[in-house]
Amino acid sequence: MADDQDELDLSTLDDDELVKQMHDDLYDGLKNEIEDGVNILLERGWEPYKVLTEALVEGMRIVGIDFRDGILFVPEVLLAANAMKAGMSILRPLLAATGAPKQGKMVIGTVKGDIHDIGKNLVSMMMEGAGFDVIDLGINNAVEKYLAAIEEHKPDILGMSALLTTTMPYMKVVIDAMKEQGIRNDYVVLVGGAPLNEAFADAIGADAYCRDAAVAVETAKDYVARRHNQRA
């Protein structure tokens, strides 16, 4: 497929063909081709938000489905997400300038004592690909750091990740601190990581357990849509 790619001049494709090719290129994790495709569509007068939703978000939606169904695995999805990130780096300043609509905002981080971040990074990139603003706190986050980020960024969603059975109880520390401050019900709390399950998420008072990045995106969209409907 790579040999065919080298011979393909993206600028010769019409808009529909180019968007479909970008979906394929995202699927294959072809970063340079995604950058070229984004620039070509912008040069043709496409609005940045249209490029984002029709070319990139739709492409990552296809990746997410195949990841969920076990057709793609973490290495391939990371490549796709990195290609998506390359396209986003071109679009982000343009989207900010045009005030394009966003799905919502998420603060995410791995909990205190835990330095694992591959799953968290995947969630961050796929959430951004789905149209969310993502504030990634990185690894080893104490409760104070989560609370400070919530105060500063006022997200719709707080995401916490843990890969160790010894660190996963710290999620409850964060949720309990939110309850003490009277802000727990203001935010959707999603948790994930290999040792977690739905029963644990229920026990600590999280809104939902997300077994992988594709589920995290679907769950986040669902919760944000419900919140918007409640406010309407």
Buried (B, 14 or more C-beta within 10 A) or exposed (E): EEEEBEEEEBEEBEEEEBBBBBBBBBBBBBBEBBBBBBBBBBEEEBBBBBBBBBBBBBBBBBBBEBBBEEEBEBEBBBBBBBBBBBBBEBBBEBBEEEEBEEBBBBBBBBBBBBEBBEBBBBBBBBBBBBBBBBBBBEBBBBBEBBBBBBEEBEBBBBBBBBBBEEBBBBBBBBBBBBEEEEBBEEBBBBBBBEEBEEEBBEEBBBBBBBBBBBBBBBBBBEBBEEBEEEEE
